[in-house]
Each structure stands twice: as structure tokens, then as C-alpha cells.
Amino acid sequence: MTDLWCFGPATEADFEPLLVLRTEVMREHLERVGRYTPERSRRTFRGHFDEPGTRLILLADRRVGCVGFRKHDHEIKIDSFYLERRLHGSGLGTKILMSLLAEADTAGLPVRLEVLNGSPADRFYLRHGFVKLKEDEIEGFYERLPPGNSTTTSC
């Protein structure tokens, strides 16, 4: 079943359902670090959602998540990677990330992202070749270089 996924364009009509999904997935983690309020959650997600590069994740033509894939001149940033909780551990997240990394590798660009400290996403990204460059009291900053490039850069 997880083979029937694809990306789709995000529209304004997707914002509210995706905000609900983000809240379901992230609330406990954000509360743990003292960063959850409904207003902050909405403002943060709105900022990412409105940037170019937000993609829907569709499974059998049904919206099940989203991801921000933001291509810049010298890097690609991934953010707002959320899947319905029922799909966690299904392998779908790995398939999606591998597709994004293949796209980044074709562009020859490093991929950077931030992960909330203590999140299970930490292990997920480390398992897929990301290196933690640094962390602050809230987030870890990660990078994955394109194949053939072994020099880590700073955030």
C-alpha cells in the first residue's frame, strides 16, 4: 500500500487539515520543550506553508502528510515533514526521504534540516546519512552532503 504514494501541490485548502496533522504529530514533543501554543503552532506552520516548495504527500490519492523541499542556490532545506501517525514505522517516510535525497543528489546540493531535540526524527535522519552539526536548547541542526562530497559545512 505504501508504494502508491506521490507528491502533489499544496493549496490553501490544505492548510487547516495539515495544521491539524502537524499538531497531532508534534504537540507532545513541542510541549516537552515548552514550545507549544496553538498560536505559535499556527504561525510557525503558516510561515513554512507559504514558502515555495511545500508538497502534499498523497497515498492512493488521499492526503496523508506534507513536506517542505526548499531549493536554494547552495543548499536544499527540508522542513515540515509530517505524516499521519498511523503511517509512522510503515516505511513510507523512508521512501519519501529517499526520493527527496535523490532529487537533491541530482542537483548536487547538500540537504539541511532542523529536528526538535529528543524527537524520534533524530534517529531517522542519522540512519539516512545526515550528520548532526550542532544543537541548541531546542533543536539539532543536520546536514547530508551529496555523494562524493565529504566536507561538512557550517549552518
C-alpha positions in Angstrom: 0.0 0.0 0.0 2.8 2.5 0.8 4.0 2.1 -2.9 1.0 4.1 -4.1 2.3 7.4 -2.9 3.2 10.6 -4.8 3.7 14.3 -4.2 1.1 16.8 -5.1 0.8 20.6 -5.0 -0.3 22.2 -1.7 -3.1 24.7 -1.9 -4.7 27.0 0.6 -7.4 24.4 1.2 -4.8 22.0 2.6 -3.5 24.4 5.3 -6.1 23.7 8.0 -6.1 19.9 7.6 -2.3 19.9 7.6 -2.1 22.1 10.6 -4.3 19.6 12.5 -2.0 16.8 11.3 1.1 18.8 12.5 -0.5 19.4 15.8 -1.3 15.7 16.3 2.2 14.6 15.4 4.2 17.4 17.1 2.2 18.6 20.1 3.7 16.3 22.8 7.2 17.0 21.6 6.7 20.7 21.5 5.1 20.7 25.0 8.1 18.8 26.3 10.4 21.6 25.3 7.9 24.3 26.3 7.3 25.5 22.8 3.6 24.6 22.2 0.8 27.1 22.0 -1.9 26.9 19.3 -0.9 30.4 18.2 2.8 29.6 17.8 2.0 26.3 16.1 -0.2 28.1 13.5 2.3 30.9 13.0 5.2 28.6 12.5 3.4 26.3 10.2 1.9 29.2 8.2 5.4 30.6 7.7 6.6 27.3 6.2 3.4 26.5 4.3 3.6 29.8 2.4 7.2 29.3 1.3 7.7 27.9 -2.2 8.4 24.1 -2.1 5.6 22.8 0.1 4.4 19.5 -1.2 1.5 17.3 -0.3 2.1 13.7 0.4 -0.6 11.6 -1.2 -1.2 7.9 -0.6 -3.7 6.3 -3.0 -4.7 9.9 -3.9 -5.5 10.7 -0.3 -3.6 13.5 1.6 -1.6 11.9 4.4 1.1 14.5 5.0 3.3 17.2 3.7 7.0 18.1 3.3 8.8 21.3 2.5 11.6 20.9 0.0 13.2 24.3 -0.5 15.9 24.5 -3.2 18.3 27.4 -2.8 21.5 28.2 -4.7 23.8 26.4 -2.3 21.5 24.0 -0.4 18.2 22.3 -0.1 16.3 22.7 3.2 13.7 20.1 4.3 11.1 21.2 6.8 7.5 20.4 7.8 7.9 16.7 7.1 4.7 15.3 8.7 2.9 12.0 8.1 -0.3 10.8 9.7 0.7 8.9 12.9 -0.8 5.6 11.6 1.9 5.6 8.9 4.8 6.1 11.3 7.0 3.0 11.1 5.4 1.8 7.8 8.4 2.6 5.7 6.6 5.4 3.8 8.7 8.1 5.5 11.9 6.4 4.3 10.6 6.1 0.7 9.7 9.8 0.7 13.0 10.9 2.1 14.9 8.7 -0.3 13.0 10.3 -3.2 13.9 13.8 -1.8 17.5 12.9 -1.4 17.7 11.5 -4.9 16.4 14.9 -6.1 19.0 16.7 -4.0 21.8 14.5 -5.3 20.8 15.2 -8.9 21.1 18.9 -8.1 24.5 18.2 -6.3 23.4 20.1 -3.3 23.7 19.4 0.5 20.4 18.9 2.4 19.9 20.7 5.7 17.2 20.4 8.3 16.4 21.0 11.9 15.0 18.5 14.3 13.4 19.1 17.7 15.8 17.7 20.4 14.6 14.4 21.8 12.4 13.7 18.7 12.4 10.2 17.2 13.2 12.0 13.9 16.8 12.4 15.2 17.5 8.6 14.7 15.6 8.6 11.4 17.8 11.3 9.8 21.0 9.9 11.3 20.1 6.5 9.8 19.8 8.1 6.4 23.2 9.7 6.3 22.6 13.0 8.0 25.2 14.3 10.4 24.3 16.5 13.4 26.4 19.6 13.1 25.3 21.3 16.3 22.4 21.8 18.6 20.9 24.5 20.8 18.4 24.1 23.7 15.5 23.4 21.3 16.8 21.9 18.0 19.6 19.9 16.4 20.9 21.1 13.0 21.7 18.4 10.5 23.3 18.1 7.1 23.6 15.5 4.4 26.2 16.1 1.7 25.7 14.9 -1.9 27.6 11.8 -2.8 31.3 12.4 -3.4 31.5 15.4 -1.2 32.9 14.7 2.3 33.4 18.2 3.6 30.8 19.3 6.2 29.9 22.9 6.2 28.5 25.0 9.0 24.9 26.1 9.3 
